[in-house]
Amino acid sequence: EVQLVESGGGLVQPGGSLGLSCAVSGFTFYTYWMSWVRQAPGKGLEWVANIKQEGSEKNYVDSVKGRFTISRDNAKNSLYLQMNSLRAEDTAVYYCVRGGWFFDYWGQGSLVTVSS
Amino acid sequence: DIQMTQSPSSLSASVGDRVTITCRASQGISNNLAWYQQKPGKVPKLLIYGASTLQSGVPSRFSGSGSGTDFTLTISSLQPEDVATYFCQKYDSAPRTFGPGTKVDIK
């Protein structure tokens, strides 16, 4: 059974940093592109970033470029999102998802709240 | 960047009705389009990719069509469990933009 389990969300002040992790099981992690997608409360879906199988290629939505870093550890079957210089508009549920183009498996999400 | 729009933003239909949702890209994206269903309080679920390929396990009452800039998601016979918000998403290039969503409920 494919499982993606996010952790690391919480409350952070504007300008602060937070790191999300996603532990993956049930499929051969290192053979898949992976992505992060977020959803602000009561809003739609926004793709945030993706990363190639070996980590050599990464793409980001413009609004997070230079602030967020996606990474992975294939030995640990884990995906990460380091978020710096956080803003109120980054408040959202962050989903770890399988795929680099369309997304066939989703984690349950981790809520990140940016507020003073 | 290519923008995605959906219409209508919401609809109400009766059980058994045929429901059609439209997604439009501001530039051509070939058939690089996916559809997702998000039930209230739940995680999004992939329904269709490649504009018309049904994801494994998705009921056959769901279908997708289109290419280029105009796409449709059709529910051939609406069921109570189809109450959800439906999102289209382009994946021809980065950013992998989602449409704003169409909320479907039962009349």
Chai-1 contact restraints between the chains, C-beta under 6 A:
chainA,res_idxA,chainB,res_idxB,connection_type,confidence,min_distance_angstrom,max_distance_angstrom,comment,restraint_id
A,G44,B,F98,contact,1.0,0.0,6.0,A-B,restraint_1
A,G44,B,P100,contact,1.0,0.0,6.0,A-B,restraint_2
A,G44,B,G101,contact,1.0,0.0,6.0,A-B,restraint_3
A,L45,B,F87,contact,1.0,0.0,6.0,A-B,restraint_4
A,L45,B,F98,contact,1.0,0.0,6.0,A-B,restraint_5
A,W47,B,P95,contact,1.0,0.0,6.0,A-B,restraint_6
A,W47,B,R96,contact,1.0,0.0,6.0,A-B,restraint_7
A,N59,B,A94,contact,1.0,0.0,6.0,A-B,restraint_8
A,V61,B,P95,contact,1.0,0.0,6.0,A-B,restraint_9
A,W101,B,Y91,contact,1.0,0.0,6.0,A-B,restraint_10
A,F102,B,A34,contact,1.0,0.0,6.0,A-B,restraint_11
A,F102,B,Y49,contact,1.0,0.0,6.0,A-B,restraint_12
A,F102,B,Y91,contact,1.0,0.0,6.0,A-B,restraint_13
A,D104,B,L46,contact,1.0,0.0,6.0,A-B,restraint_14
A,W106,B,V43,contact,1.0,0.0,6.0,A-B,restraint_15
A,W106,B,P44,contact,1.0,0.0,6.0,A-B,restraint_16
